[in-house]
Structures are given as C-alpha cells and as structure tokens.
Amino acid sequence: MEPSDLPALPPLLDIAGIAIFALSGAIAAAREKQTFVTLAFFALITGVGGGTVRDLLIGVPVFWVHDPLVAPICLATALVVWFAPGHWWSARLLDWADAAGLAAYAVLGTIKALHVGLPPIPAVLMGVITGCVGGIIRDVLAGRPSILMRPELYVTAAALAATLAAAGWLGGLPLPVTWTVAVSAGFALRGAAIHWSLALPAYSRGPKDEPPDMPA
C-alpha cells in the first residue's frame, strides 16, 4: 500500500503482508486476555509501526495515513482474532506469523528506500527497520521480552531479506524475482531459527575477564 509510482508487491500479497503483521499483534494482545480495543490497537501498531518509522526517517508521507485500506485491514484482522476460537492463537502461530511479516516488510522497506534514492546500505537498514520495529513495539507494549533480547536469529533474517532485495534491485533483476527470492530467504532463515533455535554467538566477556583493579 505504497505510493502508486512505487514498484510493489501484487495488491493481494501486499494486503496479506499487512494482515499477517497485524495478526501477530492481535494474537499477542489476545494471549494477554485484553479487550477488543487493545487487540485493535496492537494489530494497527504492529502492522504499520515499522513502515511509519521508515517513512519518517526517509522523509516521505507516512504510507498508511493516505491509504484507505491499511487501517481497516488491521481492524478486520483484530475482529477475526476476537471472534475465532482461542486455541487457534498459539505462541507458535505468533512466531510464524511474525516471521512472514518480517521477511515481506524487510523487502518492501528496502525497495521503497532505494526507489526514493537512498544508497544501498541505508536502504537495507530501512528494510530492517520496516521489518523489525512493529514487532519490537508489540513486544514492549505486551510486556514480553523483546525479540531483540532473545537469542534466536531475528534481525539477521530481516537483514538477509533486505540485502537480497537491494542486490536484486541493483542487479536489474525483475521485481517479481527479487521479491520471491528475498522474501523466501528471509522467511526460511527466520523459520529455521524458530525450529532449531539458531542463534548468533552471545557476548561472553564479563567482570571475570576484566583486568583486576590496580592497588591504590
């Protein structure tokens, strides 16, 4: 749901991407036994949070404010979660819905940033922001440990999707090919991290590794 001159996902896939991210936000609120108002707020803030920050940083109109479909899609997703059986919304489903939104919107954010003239590395970072920030806001508001503070790969998956998107754009590949490869790779890496608990090495230096204080 970007400006009409922006090469974008086919409309149905774009709508699906917004709905998937909104779904992860609504599920998070539902699992906390919140009201419908909270579910709707979580759906909206998760669905548009990363794209909002990206648009403010690159100095373009915030995409969802000028699009008549984005907010209703988020609210409709909250309604689905509200009325569906509660056992549908497991923590596992939340993780997989988030993984799909992460990959799709890391690519979308990168392509939009390249389209408005950003250099490749800042554009990739805008893609990471687009993919990650909505989920981070969701976790903070829900009082859950932020995904950034959990060990399995998350930002790395967004970075992979964004980097492949930038490479495809700069290499002149057809956009459908770029979208398919980049989104699939990011989703596959995040999915592997969920399934096998893949993680980067953690920082291991602590006080015991620091030199002892010198005597006064």
ChimeraX commands (.cxc) that place a marker at each C-alpha (Angstrom):
marker #1 position 0.00,0.00,0.00 radius 0.5
marker #1 position 2.68,2.43,-1.06 radius 0.5
marker #1 position 2.56,5.41,-3.44 radius 0.5
marker #1 position 1.31,4.45,-6.87 radius 0.5
marker #1 position 4.65,5.05,-8.57 radius 0.5
marker #1 position 6.47,2.60,-6.27 radius 0.5
marker #1 position 7.11,-0.86,-7.69 radius 0.5
marker #1 position 5.35,-3.04,-5.17 radius 0.5
marker #1 position 4.04,-6.44,-4.37 radius 0.5
marker #1 position 0.91,-7.56,-6.20 radius 0.5
marker #1 position -2.02,-5.99,-4.31 radius 0.5
marker #1 position -3.29,-9.25,-2.79 radius 0.5
marker #1 position 0.18,-10.09,-1.45 radius 0.5
marker #1 position 0.60,-6.57,-0.09 radius 0.5
marker #1 position -2.73,-6.84,1.74 radius 0.5
marker #1 position -1.75,-10.28,3.02 radius 0.5
marker #1 position 1.53,-8.92,4.37 radius 0.5
marker #1 position -0.20,-6.15,6.31 radius 0.5
marker #1 position -2.75,-8.63,7.65 radius 0.5
marker #1 position -0.06,-11.10,8.76 radius 0.5
marker #1 position 1.82,-8.49,10.76 radius 0.5
marker #1 position -1.44,-7.15,12.20 radius 0.5
marker #1 position -2.38,-10.73,13.08 radius 0.5
marker #1 position 0.77,-11.17,15.14 radius 0.5
marker #1 position -0.09,-8.02,17.10 radius 0.5
marker #1 position -3.69,-9.04,17.72 radius 0.5
marker #1 position -2.60,-12.53,18.80 radius 0.5
marker #1 position -0.15,-11.05,21.30 radius 0.5
marker #1 position -2.96,-8.99,22.87 radius 0.5
marker #1 position -5.39,-11.93,22.81 radius 0.5
marker #1 position -2.92,-14.14,24.64 radius 0.5
marker #1 position -2.81,-11.48,27.36 radius 0.5
marker #1 position -6.65,-11.60,27.66 radius 0.5
marker #1 position -7.06,-7.96,26.63 radius 0.5
marker #1 position -10.15,-6.07,25.38 radius 0.5
marker #1 position -11.06,-5.69,21.72 radius 0.5
marker #1 position -9.82,-2.10,21.79 radius 0.5
marker #1 position -6.39,-3.35,22.83 radius 0.5
marker #1 position -6.43,-6.07,20.17 radius 0.5
marker #1 position -7.25,-3.47,17.52 radius 0.5
marker #1 position -4.52,-1.13,18.75 radius 0.5
marker #1 position -1.95,-3.93,18.79 radius 0.5
marker #1 position -2.98,-5.01,15.29 radius 0.5
marker #1 position -2.59,-1.47,13.95 radius 0.5
marker #1 position 0.67,-0.61,15.68 radius 0.5
marker #1 position 2.28,-3.89,14.68 radius 0.5
marker #1 position 1.01,-3.68,11.12 radius 0.5
marker #1 position 2.22,-0.13,10.47 radius 0.5
marker #1 position 4.89,0.54,13.12 radius 0.5
marker #1 position 7.99,-0.31,11.10 radius 0.5
marker #1 position 6.75,1.37,7.94 radius 0.5
marker #1 position 5.82,4.50,9.87 radius 0.5
marker #1 position 9.32,4.85,11.35 radius 0.5
marker #1 position 10.86,4.18,7.93 radius 0.5
marker #1 position 8.75,6.82,6.19 radius 0.5
marker #1 position 9.53,9.42,8.85 radius 0.5
marker #1 position 13.25,8.70,8.52 radius 0.5
marker #1 position 13.35,8.92,4.73 radius 0.5
marker #1 position 11.09,11.97,4.63 radius 0.5
marker #1 position 8.09,10.70,2.67 radius 0.5
marker #1 position 4.37,10.72,3.56 radius 0.5
marker #1 position 3.53,8.01,6.08 radius 0.5
marker #1 position 2.09,5.26,3.90 radius 0.5
marker #1 position -0.94,4.16,5.90 radius 0.5
marker #1 position -2.26,7.64,6.69 radius 0.5
marker #1 position -3.02,8.22,3.00 radius 0.5
marker #1 position -4.20,4.70,2.16 radius 0.5
marker #1 position -7.89,3.91,2.72 radius 0.5
marker #1 position -7.31,0.17,3.15 radius 0.5
marker #1 position -4.47,-0.30,5.63 radius 0.5
marker #1 position -6.23,0.67,8.87 radius 0.5
marker #1 position -9.43,-1.26,8.00 radius 0.5
marker #1 position -7.33,-4.34,7.20 radius 0.5
marker #1 position -5.68,-4.14,10.62 radius 0.5
marker #1 position -9.03,-3.67,12.37 radius 0.5
marker #1 position -10.60,-6.53,10.41 radius 0.5
marker #1 position -7.71,-8.77,11.46 radius 0.5
marker #1 position -8.35,-7.87,15.10 radius 0.5
marker #1 position -12.01,-8.84,14.62 radius 0.5
marker #1 position -11.01,-12.23,13.26 radius 0.5
marker #1 position -8.80,-12.89,16.26 radius 0.5
marker #1 position -11.52,-11.69,18.65 radius 0.5
marker #1 position -14.23,-13.98,17.31 radius 0.5
marker #1 position -12.18,-17.04,16.37 radius 0.5
marker #1 position -11.66,-19.91,18.85 radius 0.5
marker #1 position -8.95,-19.06,21.35 radius 0.5
marker #1 position -6.99,-22.28,20.79 radius 0.5
marker #1 position -6.12,-21.09,17.28 radius 0.5
marker #1 position -3.77,-18.43,18.61 radius 0.5
marker #1 position -0.79,-20.33,19.97 radius 0.5
marker #1 position 2.62,-18.84,20.68 radius 0.5
marker #1 position 3.93,-20.91,17.78 radius 0.5
marker #1 position 1.49,-19.31,15.36 radius 0.5
marker #1 position 2.52,-15.88,16.64 radius 0.5
marker #1 position 6.15,-16.70,15.84 radius 0.5
marker #1 position 5.38,-17.91,12.31 radius 0.5
marker #1 position 3.06,-15.01,11.51 radius 0.5
marker #1 position 5.74,-12.63,12.70 radius 0.5
marker #1 position 8.35,-14.42,10.56 radius 0.5
marker #1 position 6.26,-13.97,7.42 radius 0.5
marker #1 position 5.66,-10.29,8.12 radius 0.5
marker #1 position 9.32,-9.75,8.99 radius 0.5
marker #1 position 10.56,-11.08,5.65 radius 0.5
marker #1 position 7.94,-9.37,3.50 radius 0.5
marker #1 position 8.32,-5.95,5.07 radius 0.5
marker #1 position 12.12,-6.03,5.23 radius 0.5
marker #1 position 12.00,-6.38,1.44 radius 0.5
marker #1 position 9.24,-3.80,0.99 radius 0.5
marker #1 position 11.11,-1.25,3.12 radius 0.5
marker #1 position 14.35,-1.76,1.21 radius 0.5
marker #1 position 12.72,-1.39,-2.20 radius 0.5
marker #1 position 10.89,1.76,-1.13 radius 0.5
marker #1 position 14.09,3.31,0.25 radius 0.5
marker #1 position 16.00,2.51,-2.95 radius 0.5
marker #1 position 13.14,3.90,-5.01 radius 0.5
marker #1 position 13.36,7.30,-3.29 radius 0.5
marker #1 position 17.11,7.46,-3.86 radius 0.5
marker #1 position 18.79,6.16,-0.71 radius 0.5
marker #1 position 22.20,4.50,-1.13 radius 0.5
marker #1 position 22.21,0.69,-0.77 radius 0.5
marker #1 position 23.41,0.34,2.83 radius 0.5
marker #1 position 20.99,2.92,4.32 radius 0.5
marker #1 position 18.24,1.34,2.19 radius 0.5
marker #1 position 18.99,-2.09,3.67 radius 0.5
marker #1 position 18.87,-0.58,7.16 radius 0.5
marker #1 position 15.48,0.96,6.33 radius 0.5
marker #1 position 14.35,-2.51,5.32 radius 0.5
marker #1 position 15.48,-3.94,8.65 radius 0.5
marker #1 position 13.66,-1.16,10.49 radius 0.5
marker #1 position 10.50,-1.78,8.47 radius 0.5
marker #1 position 10.58,-5.48,9.26 radius 0.5
marker #1 position 11.56,-5.33,12.93 radius 0.5
marker #1 position 10.17,-2.22,14.59 radius 0.5
marker #1 position 6.48,-3.22,14.57 radius 0.5
marker #1 position 7.28,-6.47,16.37 radius 0.5
marker #1 position 9.55,-4.70,18.85 radius 0.5
marker #1 position 6.81,-2.18,19.72 radius 0.5
marker #1 position 4.32,-5.05,20.07 radius 0.5
marker #1 position 6.56,-6.92,22.50 radius 0.5
marker #1 position 7.29,-3.84,24.59 radius 0.5
marker #1 position 3.60,-2.91,24.88 radius 0.5
marker #1 position 2.70,-6.52,25.75 radius 0.5
marker #1 position 5.33,-6.64,28.48 radius 0.5
marker #1 position 7.05,-9.56,26.75 radius 0.5
marker #1 position 10.84,-9.87,26.40 radius 0.5
marker #1 position 11.63,-8.05,23.17 radius 0.5
marker #1 position 12.59,-10.29,20.27 radius 0.5
marker #1 position 15.86,-8.35,20.21 radius 0.5
marker #1 position 16.69,-9.74,23.65 radius 0.5
marker #1 position 16.03,-13.35,22.68 radius 0.5
marker #1 position 18.90,-15.41,21.32 radius 0.5
marker #1 position 17.50,-16.83,18.07 radius 0.5
marker #1 position 18.09,-15.10,14.74 radius 0.5
marker #1 position 15.65,-12.30,14.01 radius 0.5
marker #1 position 17.27,-9.08,12.84 radius 0.5
marker #1 position 19.70,-11.26,10.88 radius 0.5
marker #1 position 16.79,-12.74,8.91 radius 0.5
marker #1 position 15.46,-9.26,8.13 radius 0.5
marker #1 position 18.96,-8.18,7.08 radius 0.5
marker #1 position 19.28,-11.16,4.74 radius 0.5
marker #1 position 15.95,-10.40,3.07 radius 0.5
marker #1 position 16.79,-6.70,2.79 radius 0.5
marker #1 position 20.28,-7.35,1.39 radius 0.5
marker #1 position 18.97,-9.73,-1.27 radius 0.5
marker #1 position 16.29,-7.20,-2.19 radius 0.5
marker #1 position 18.92,-4.48,-2.65 radius 0.5
marker #1 position 21.14,-6.84,-4.65 radius 0.5
marker #1 position 18.27,-7.77,-6.95 radius 0.5
marker #1 position 17.31,-4.13,-7.44 radius 0.5
marker #1 position 20.87,-3.01,-8.18 radius 0.5
marker #1 position 21.45,-6.05,-10.40 radius 0.5
marker #1 position 18.43,-5.21,-12.52 radius 0.5
marker #1 position 16.55,-8.43,-11.79 radius 0.5
marker #1 position 12.81,-8.44,-12.49 radius 0.5
marker #1 position 10.94,-7.29,-9.41 radius 0.5
marker #1 position 8.86,-10.48,-9.08 radius 0.5
marker #1 position 12.09,-12.49,-8.96 radius 0.5
marker #1 position 13.64,-10.12,-6.44 radius 0.5
marker #1 position 10.55,-10.23,-4.20 radius 0.5
marker #1 position 10.30,-14.02,-4.35 radius 0.5
marker #1 position 13.95,-14.77,-3.64 radius 0.5
marker #1 position 14.44,-12.15,-0.93 radius 0.5
marker #1 position 11.21,-12.84,0.97 radius 0.5
marker #1 position 11.69,-16.61,0.75 radius 0.5
marker #1 position 15.26,-16.43,2.03 radius 0.5
marker #1 position 14.38,-14.18,4.96 radius 0.5
marker #1 position 11.40,-16.32,5.92 radius 0.5
marker #1 position 13.42,-19.53,5.59 radius 0.5
marker #1 position 16.19,-18.23,7.86 radius 0.5
marker #1 position 13.75,-16.98,10.48 radius 0.5
marker #1 position 11.80,-20.25,10.23 radius 0.5
marker #1 position 14.99,-22.27,10.71 radius 0.5
marker #1 position 15.82,-20.13,13.74 radius 0.5
marker #1 position 12.37,-20.83,15.22 radius 0.5
marker #1 position 12.54,-24.57,14.52 radius 0.5
marker #1 position 16.14,-25.22,15.52 radius 0.5
marker #1 position 16.74,-22.29,17.91 radius 0.5
marker #1 position 19.54,-20.95,15.72 radius 0.5
marker #1 position 21.39,-18.04,17.27 radius 0.5
marker #1 position 24.47,-15.92,16.82 radius 0.5
marker #1 position 27.21,-16.24,19.46 radius 0.5
marker #1 position 26.45,-14.12,22.52 radius 0.5
marker #1 position 28.86,-11.68,24.10 radius 0.5
marker #1 position 30.78,-13.64,26.69 radius 0.5
marker #1 position 33.18,-11.21,28.31 radius 0.5
marker #1 position 32.21,-10.40,31.86 radius 0.5
marker #1 position 33.77,-9.00,35.01 radius 0.5
marker #1 position 35.91,-12.10,35.40 radius 0.5
marker #1 position 37.62,-11.30,32.09 radius 0.5
marker #1 position 38.44,-7.74,33.05 radius 0.5
marker #1 position 41.84,-6.93,34.49 radius 0.5
marker #1 position 41.91,-6.67,38.28 radius 0.5
marker #1 position 41.87,-3.25,39.87 radius 0.5
marker #1 position 45.31,-1.84,40.49 radius 0.5
marker #1 position 46.20,-1.29,44.13 radius 0.5
marker #1 position 45.82,2.26,45.34 radius 0.5
marker link #1:1,2 radius 0.2
marker link #1:2,3 radius 0.2
marker link #1:3,4 radius 0.2
marker link #1:4,5 radius 0.2
marker link #1:5,6 radius 0.2
marker link #1:6,7 radius 0.2
marker link #1:7,8 radius 0.2
marker link #1:8,9 radius 0.2
marker link #1:9,10 radius 0.2
marker link #1:10,11 radius 0.2
marker link #1:11,12 radius 0.2
marker link #1:12,13 radius 0.2
marker link #1:13,14 radius 0.2
marker link #1:14,15 radius 0.2
marker link #1:15,16 radius 0.2
marker link #1:16,17 radius 0.2
marker link #1:17,18 radius 0.2
marker link #1:18,19 radius 0.2
marker link #1:19,20 radius 0.2
marker link #1:20,21 radius 0.2
marker link #1:21,22 radius 0.2
marker link #1:22,23 radius 0.2
marker link #1:23,24 radius 0.2
marker link #1:24,25 radius 0.2
marker link #1:25,26 radius 0.2
marker link #1:26,27 radius 0.2
marker link #1:27,28 radius 0.2
marker link #1:28,29 radius 0.2
marker link #1:29,30 radius 0.2
marker link #1:30,31 radius 0.2
marker link #1:31,32 radius 0.2
marker link #1:32,33 radius 0.2
marker link #1:33,34 radius 0.2
marker link #1:34,35 radius 0.2
marker link #1:35,36 radius 0.2
marker link #1:36,37 radius 0.2
marker link #1:37,38 radius 0.2
marker link #1:38,39 radius 0.2
marker link #1:39,40 radius 0.2
marker link #1:40,41 radius 0.2
marker link #1:41,42 radius 0.2
marker link #1:42,43 radius 0.2
marker link #1:43,44 radius 0.2
marker link #1:44,45 radius 0.2
marker link #1:45,46 radius 0.2
marker link #1:46,47 radius 0.2
marker link #1:47,48 radius 0.2
marker link #1:48,49 radius 0.2
marker link #1:49,50 radius 0.2
marker link #1:50,51 radius 0.2
marker link #1:51,52 radius 0.2
marker link #1:52,53 radius 0.2
marker link #1:53,54 radius 0.2
marker link #1:54,55 radius 0.2
marker link #1:55,56 radius 0.2
marker link #1:56,57 radius 0.2
marker link #1:57,58 radius 0.2
marker link #1:58,59 radius 0.2
marker link #1:59,60 radius 0.2
marker link #1:60,61 radius 0.2
marker link #1:61,62 radius 0.2
marker link #1:62,63 radius 0.2
marker link #1:63,64 radius 0.2
marker link #1:64,65 radius 0.2
marker link #1:65,66 radius 0.2
marker link #1:66,67 radius 0.2
marker link #1:67,68 radius 0.2
marker link #1:68,69 radius 0.2
marker link #1:69,70 radius 0.2
marker link #1:70,71 radius 0.2
marker link #1:71,72 radius 0.2
marker link #1:72,73 radius 0.2
marker link #1:73,74 radius 0.2
marker link #1:74,75 radius 0.2
marker link #1:75,76 radius 0.2
marker link #1:76,77 radius 0.2
marker link #1:77,78 radius 0.2
marker link #1:78,79 radius 0.2
marker link #1:79,80 radius 0.2
marker link #1:80,81 radius 0.2
marker link #1:81,82 radius 0.2
marker link #1:82,83 radius 0.2
marker link #1:83,84 radius 0.2
marker link #1:84,85 radius 0.2
marker link #1:85,86 radius 0.2
marker link #1:86,87 radius 0.2
marker link #1:87,88 radius 0.2
marker link #1:88,89 radius 0.2
marker link #1:89,90 radius 0.2
marker link #1:90,91 radius 0.2
marker link #1:91,92 radius 0.2
marker link #1:92,93 radius 0.2
marker link #1:93,94 radius 0.2
marker link #1:94,95 radius 0.2
marker link #1:95,96 radius 0.2
marker link #1:96,97 radius 0.2
marker link #1:97,98 radius 0.2
marker link #1:98,99 radius 0.2
marker link #1:99,100 radius 0.2
marker link #1:100,101 radius 0.2
marker link #1:101,102 radius 0.2
marker link #1:102,103 radius 0.2
marker link #1:103,104 radius 0.2
marker link #1:104,105 radius 0.2
marker link #1:105,106 radius 0.2
marker link #1:106,107 radius 0.2
marker link #1:107,108 radius 0.2
marker link #1:108,109 radius 0.2
marker link #1:109,110 radius 0.2
marker link #1:110,111 radius 0.2
marker link #1:111,112 radius 0.2
marker link #1:112,113 radius 0.2
marker link #1:113,114 radius 0.2
marker link #1:114,115 radius 0.2
marker link #1:115,116 radius 0.2
marker link #1:116,117 radius 0.2
marker link #1:117,118 radius 0.2
marker link #1:118,119 radius 0.2
marker link #1:119,120 radius 0.2
marker link #1:120,121 radius 0.2
marker link #1:121,122 radius 0.2
marker link #1:122,123 radius 0.2
marker link #1:123,124 radius 0.2
marker link #1:124,125 radius 0.2
marker link #1:125,126 radius 0.2
marker link #1:126,127 radius 0.2
marker link #1:127,128 radius 0.2
marker link #1:128,129 radius 0.2
marker link #1:129,130 radius 0.2
marker link #1:130,131 radius 0.2
marker link #1:131,132 radius 0.2
marker link #1:132,133 radius 0.2
marker link #1:133,134 radius 0.2
marker link #1:134,135 radius 0.2
marker link #1:135,136 radius 0.2
marker link #1:136,137 radius 0.2
marker link #1:137,138 radius 0.2
marker link #1:138,139 radius 0.2
marker link #1:139,140 radius 0.2
marker link #1:140,141 radius 0.2
marker link #1:141,142 radius 0.2
marker link #1:142,143 radius 0.2
marker link #1:143,144 radius 0.2
marker link #1:144,145 radius 0.2
marker link #1:145,146 radius 0.2
marker link #1:146,147 radius 0.2
marker link #1:147,148 radius 0.2
marker link #1:148,149 radius 0.2
marker link #1:149,150 radius 0.2
marker link #1:150,151 radius 0.2
marker link #1:151,152 radius 0.2
marker link #1:152,153 radius 0.2
marker link #1:153,154 radius 0.2
marker link #1:154,155 radius 0.2
marker link #1:155,156 radius 0.2
marker link #1:156,157 radius 0.2
marker link #1:157,158 radius 0.2
marker link #1:158,159 radius 0.2
marker link #1:159,160 radius 0.2
marker link #1:160,161 radius 0.2
marker link #1:161,162 radius 0.2
marker link #1:162,163 radius 0.2
marker link #1:163,164 radius 0.2
marker link #1:164,165 radius 0.2
marker link #1:165,166 radius 0.2
marker link #1:166,167 radius 0.2
marker link #1:167,168 radius 0.2
marker link #1:168,169 radius 0.2
marker link #1:169,170 radius 0.2
marker link #1:170,171 radius 0.2
marker link #1:171,172 radius 0.2
marker link #1:172,173 radius 0.2
marker link #1:173,174 radius 0.2
marker link #1:174,175 radius 0.2
marker link #1:175,176 radius 0.2
marker link #1:176,177 radius 0.2
marker link #1:177,178 radius 0.2
marker link #1:178,179 radius 0.2
marker link #1:179,180 radius 0.2
marker link #1:180,181 radius 0.2
marker link #1:181,182 radius 0.2
marker link #1:182,183 radius 0.2
marker link #1:183,184 radius 0.2
marker link #1:184,185 radius 0.2
marker link #1:185,186 radius 0.2
marker link #1:186,187 radius 0.2
marker link #1:187,188 radius 0.2
marker link #1:188,189 radius 0.2
marker link #1:189,190 radius 0.2
marker link #1:190,191 radius 0.2
marker link #1:191,192 radius 0.2
marker link #1:192,193 radius 0.2
marker link #1:193,194 radius 0.2
marker link #1:194,195 radius 0.2
marker link #1:195,196 radius 0.2
marker link #1:196,197 radius 0.2
marker link #1:197,198 radius 0.2
marker link #1:198,199 radius 0.2
marker link #1:199,200 radius 0.2
marker link #1:200,201 radius 0.2
marker link #1:201,202 radius 0.2
marker link #1:202,203 radius 0.2
marker link #1:203,204 radius 0.2
marker link #1:204,205 radius 0.2
marker link #1:205,206 radius 0.2
marker link #1:206,207 radius 0.2
marker link #1:207,208 radius 0.2
marker link #1:208,209 radius 0.2
marker link #1:209,210 radius 0.2
marker link #1:210,211 radius 0.2
marker link #1:211,212 radius 0.2
marker link #1:212,213 radius 0.2
marker link #1:213,214 radius 0.2
marker link #1:214,215 radius 0.2
marker link #1:215,216 radius 0.2
view
